[in-house]
């Protein structure tokens, strides 16, 4: 009987350890996040979540897919090359076209998208009909800005965006879409007379760099979506508290990109955009999103009956999963601990040692 019990205990212990090990391996689901541009401090929170193990703690093995000039990062998500992506309020237009995109977190409370415009000899911005403007793809918010500025995008001389400041400096174009978090640094030693025009200055305060996914991902993997969101926001908290460390990490991983000084400049510019001191990190205000949508509607860029219903993720959905995961984890650890105590008691008995007060008692 005792031998049979000891054998059973050993099998239980082995099963517990195998369950723990296999559970960890199985939980490390392969996930890809499509970035909206090349590696830089713009995505610091994602690097921090990787480096600090936040994704792994959430059971995820996350890869970050760098965007390329001319590529459509939205299609990478819709076609399944990535389960998650980073975009902007252009997702509203995608949703209006029937594409099943859902915002998980509004990471930047204020968009960094702006127009960099040359000034003429009189100091006036060279922006008007027939201006030569390089607009990057998925820039509906700048298209909206141009309409309000009195410059319909269809009146512009089309120029493919090559993401080089040289064309503007050399006068081959009049304006280009940029990120306000890095353009001034890039032009610091330039003699170019320029002006940065922001939609926010004209009353349109857009969200920026939103984390999104698809309806099918939320439907089929709700726990994974909750885990990606939570770990990413945790990474952003760490990144902004340790900008120097993350800048060094980016330099180590992607040495061909920006220098440390450039990265730290970006980090400083991101602080007011994240607005983490006044708003919960990643918060999406439905009323504000609808106000943004109404701005598009007012310029004929969205259907008049468009609403954000179903477009914004509700984080409360994650609470039941988190509680279940915690209970399951505690139960699994308890099973392993109990099996260990049983086996230890059997070993002590065979050695003629008395059981400790913490071990199970009894003669069977």
C-alpha positions in Angstrom: 0.0 0.0 0.0 2.8 2.4 1.0 4.8 1.6 -2.1 1.7 2.1 -4.2 1.0 5.5 -2.5 4.7 6.6 -2.9 4.5 5.6 -6.6 1.3 7.5 -7.0 2.8 10.6 -5.3 5.9 10.4 -7.5 3.6 10.3 -10.6 1.6 13.2 -9.3 4.7 15.2 -8.7 6.1 14.4 -12.1 2.7 15.3 -13.7 2.6 18.6 -11.8 6.0 19.6 -13.0 5.2 18.5 -16.6 2.0 20.4 -16.4 3.8 23.5 -15.2 6.5 23.2 -17.9 4.1 22.4 -20.7 1.7 25.1 -19.6 4.5 27.7 -19.8 5.6 26.5 -23.2 2.0 26.4 -24.5 1.3 29.9 -23.1 4.1 31.4 -25.1 2.0 32.1 -28.1 3.7 33.6 -31.1 2.4 37.1 -31.7 3.5 39.7 -34.3 2.9 43.4 -33.9 3.2 45.5 -37.1 4.9 48.8 -36.5 3.9 51.8 -38.6 7.5 52.9 -39.3 11.1 51.9 -38.8 12.6 51.2 -35.4 13.0 54.3 -33.2 11.9 55.7 -29.9 8.4 56.1 -31.3 7.9 52.4 -30.3 9.8 52.5 -27.0 7.1 50.8 -25.0 7.1 47.7 -27.2 10.9 47.3 -26.9 10.6 47.8 -23.1 7.8 45.2 -22.9 10.1 42.7 -24.7 13.2 43.5 -22.8 11.6 43.5 -19.3 9.8 40.2 -20.0 6.3 41.7 -19.7 5.1 39.9 -22.9 6.7 36.6 -21.7 5.0 36.9 -18.3 1.8 37.3 -20.1 2.5 34.1 -22.1 3.5 35.8 -25.3 6.5 35.6 -27.6 6.2 38.9 -29.4 7.9 39.9 -32.7 7.9 43.5 -33.9 7.6 43.8 -37.7 9.2 47.0 -39.0 7.3 48.9 -41.7 8.9 49.7 -45.0 8.4 52.8 -47.2 5.6 52.2 -49.6 4.2 49.2 -47.7 0.6 49.1 -46.4 1.0 48.1 -42.7 -2.8 47.8 -42.3 -2.9 45.1 -45.0 -0.3 43.1 -43.0 -2.7 42.9 -40.1 -5.8 42.3 -42.2 -4.1 39.5 -44.2 -2.8 37.8 -41.0 0.9 38.5 -41.3 0.5 40.3 -37.9 -2.2 40.0 -35.3 -1.8 43.5 -34.0 -0.6 46.8 -35.5 0.0 50.5 -34.8 -1.8 53.2 -36.8 -3.6 56.5 -36.3 -7.1 57.9 -36.8 -7.0 56.6 -40.4 -8.5 53.5 -38.8 -11.8 55.4 -38.8 -11.8 55.5 -42.6 -10.8 51.8 -42.7 -13.7 51.0 -40.4 -16.1 53.0 -42.6 -15.0 50.9 -45.6 -16.1 47.8 -43.7 -12.7 46.7 -42.6 -12.9 44.9 -39.2 -10.4 47.0 -37.2 -10.7 47.7 -33.5 -8.7 50.1 -31.4 -7.1 48.4 -28.3 -5.3 51.4 -26.8 -4.9 55.0 -27.8 -1.2 55.3 -26.8 -0.6 58.8 -27.9 -3.3 61.1 -26.6 -2.1 63.7 -29.1 -0.9 62.9 -32.6 2.6 63.7 -33.7 1.7 64.0 -37.4 2.2 67.4 -38.9 3.3 69.2 -42.1 6.7 70.6 -42.6 6.4 73.5 -45.0 9.0 75.7 -46.7 8.8 79.4 -46.3 9.2 81.9 -49.1 11.4 84.9 -49.2 8.7 86.8 -47.2 8.5 84.2 -44.5 5.1 82.8 -45.6 4.5 79.1 -45.8 4.5 77.7 -49.4 1.1 76.0 -48.9 -1.7 76.3 -51.4 -3.3 74.8 -54.5 -0.7 73.1 -56.8 1.8 72.9 -53.9 4.2 70.0 -54.2 3.5 68.0 -51.0 4.8 64.6 -50.0 2.2 62.8 -47.9 2.9 59.4 -46.4 0.2 56.8 -46.8 -2.7 56.6 -44.3 -2.6 60.3 -43.5 -6.3 61.1 -43.5 -5.7 63.5 -40.6 -3.4 65.7 -42.7 -5.7 65.4 -45.6 -8.4 66.8 -43.4 -6.1 69.5 -42.2 -5.3 70.5 -45.8 -9.0 70.8 -46.6 -9.6 73.1 -43.6 -6.6 75.1 -44.7 -8.2 75.6 -48.0 -6.0 73.2 -49.9 -8.0 70.2 -51.2 -5.6 67.2 -51.5 -6.8 66.7 -55.1 -5.4 70.1 -56.0 -1.9 69.2 -55.0 0.9 68.1 -57.3 1.2 64.4 -56.3 4.7 63.4 -55.1 5.6 60.0 -53.7 6.9 60.2 -50.2 10.5 59.1 -50.0 11.0 60.1 -46.3 14.0 62.3 -47.1 14.3 65.8 -45.9 16.7 66.6 -48.7 13.9 67.2 -51.2 12.4 69.9 -49.0 15.8 71.4 -48.2 16.8 71.5 -51.9 13.4 73.0 -52.9 12.2 70.1 -55.0 9.0 70.0 -52.9 7.1 72.6 -50.8 5.9 70.5 -47.9 6.0 67.0 -46.5 4.3 65.0 -43.8 6.5 64.5 -40.7 6.5 63.5 -37.1 6.9 66.5 -34.8 8.9 64.4 -32.4 11.9 64.3 -34.7 11.7 66.8 -37.5 13.2 69.8 -35.5 16.1 67.6 -34.5 16.8 66.5 -38.1 16.7 70.2 -39.3 18.7 71.6 -36.4 21.8 72.3 -38.5 19.9 73.2 -41.7 19.6 76.7 -43.0 16.1 75.9 -44.3 13.4 78.4 -43.4 10.4 76.3 -42.4 7.2 76.1 -40.4 5.6 73.1 -38.8 1.8 73.2 -39.2 -0.2 70.9 -36.9 -3.9 69.9 -37.1 -4.0 70.4 -33.4 -3.3 74.1 -33.8 -6.4 74.3 -36.0 -8.7 72.6 -33.5 -8.4 69.0 -34.4 -6.8 67.0 -31.6 -6.3 63.5 -33.0 -5.1 60.4 -31.2 -1.8 59.0 -32.4 0.0 55.7 -32.6 -3.0 53.6 -31.5 -2.6 49.9 -30.9 -5.2 48.0 -32.9 -6.3 44.5 -33.9 -9.1 42.8 -35.8 -12.6 41.7 -34.8 -11.6 38.1 -35.5 -8.6 38.3 -33.2 -10.8 39.7 -30.4 -13.4 37.1 -31.0 -11.1 34.1 -31.2 -8.4 35.2 -28.8 -9.8 37.6 -26.2 -7.4 36.6 -23.5 -4.4 37.2 -25.8 -5.7 40.6 -26.9 -6.1 41.6 -23.2 -2.6 40.4 -22.5 -1.0 42.2 -25.4 -2.7 45.4 -24.4 -1.7 45.2 -20.7 1.9 44.2 -21.3 2.3 46.9 -23.9 1.0 49.7 -21.6 3.2 48.3 -18.9 6.2 48.6 -21.3 5.3 52.2 -22.1 5.3 53.0 -18.4 8.8 51.5 -18.0 10.1 53.1 -21.2 9.2 56.6 -20.2 10.6 56.1 -16.7 13.9 54.9 -18.1 14.4 56.7 -21.5 18.2 56.4 -21.4 18.1 52.7 -20.8 15.6 52.2 -23.7 17.6 54.4 -26.0 20.7 52.2 -25.3 18.6 49.1 -26.0 17.4 50.5 -29.3 21.0 51.4 -30.3 22.1 47.9 -29.4 19.4 46.2 -31.3 19.2 48.5 -34.3 22.6 50.3 -34.6 21.9 51.3 -38.2 19.1 53.6 -37.1 19.4 56.8 -35.0 22.0 57.9 -32.5 21.5 58.1 -28.8 21.0 61.9 -28.8 18.4 61.6 -31.5 16.5 58.9 -29.5 16.6 60.9 -26.3 15.2 63.9 -28.2 12.3 61.8 -29.4 11.8 60.6 -25.8 11.4 64.2 -24.5 9.0 65.1 -27.3 6.8 62.1 -26.5 6.1 63.1 -22.9 3.4 65.7 -23.7 1.9 63.4 -26.4 1.4 60.5 -24.0 -0.1 62.8 -21.4 0.4 60.1 -18.8 0.3 62.6 -15.9 -3.3 63.6 -16.7 -4.9 60.6 -18.5 -4.7 56.9 -18.0 -2.1 55.5 -20.4 -3.8 54.0 -23.4 -7.2 55.4 -22.6 -9.7 55.8 -25.4 -12.5 58.3 -24.8 -15.5 57.2 -26.9 -16.9 60.8 -27.1 -13.5 62.2 -28.2 -13.3 59.5 -30.9 -16.7 60.4 -32.1 -15.7 64.1 -32.2 -12.8 63.1 -34.3 -15.1 61.1 -36.6 -17.4 64.1 -36.8 -14.5 66.2 -38.1 -14.0 63.7 -40.9 -17.8 63.6 -41.5 -17.8 67.4 -41.8 -15.3 67.3 -44.7 -17.1 64.5 -46.5 -14.5 61.9 -45.5 -16.8 59.6 -43.6 -20.5 58.7 -44.0 -22.8 61.0 -42.1 -24.2 58.1 -40.1 -20.8 56.8 -39.0 -20.4 56.0 -35.2 -17.6 54.5 -33.2 -19.8 51.7 -31.9 -17.8 48.5 -31.8 -14.7 50.4 -32.9 -13.2 50.7 -29.4 -12.1 47.8 -27.2 -13.5 47.7 -23.7 -10.7 46.8 -21.3 -13.1 45.5 -18.7 -13.5 42.4 -20.8 -10.1 41.3 -19.5 -11.0 41.2 -15.8 -12.7 37.8 -15.8 -9.8 36.2 -17.7 -7.2 37.7 -15.4 -9.0 36.4 -12.3 -9.4 33.0 -13.9 -5.7 32.9 -14.9 -4.7 33.9 -11.3 -6.9 31.2 -9.7 -5.6 28.5 -12.2 -2.0 29.5 -11.6 -2.5 29.3 -7.8 -4.2 25.9 -8.1 -1.4 24.5 -10.3 1.3 25.7 -7.9 -0.7 24.3 -5.0 -0.9 20.9 -6.7 2.9 20.9 -7.2 3.5 21.9 -3.6 1.2 19.2 -2.3 2.8 16.5 -4.4 6.2 17.6 -3.1 5.1 17.4 0.5 3.7 13.9 0.0 6.9 12.7 -1.7 9.0 14.2 1.1 7.0 12.5 3.8 7.4 9.1 2.1 11.2 9.6 1.9 11.4 10.6 5.5 9.4 7.5 6.6 11.7 5.2 4.6 14.7 6.8 6.3 13.1 6.3 9.7 12.7 10.1 10.3 9.5 11.6 11.9 7.3 13.8 9.7 7.6 17.5 10.2 4.5 19.5 11.4 4.1 20.9 7.9 3.9 17.5 6.2 0.7 15.4 5.9 0.0 13.2 8.9 -1.7 9.8 9.1 -0.7 6.1 8.6 -2.0 5.6 5.1 
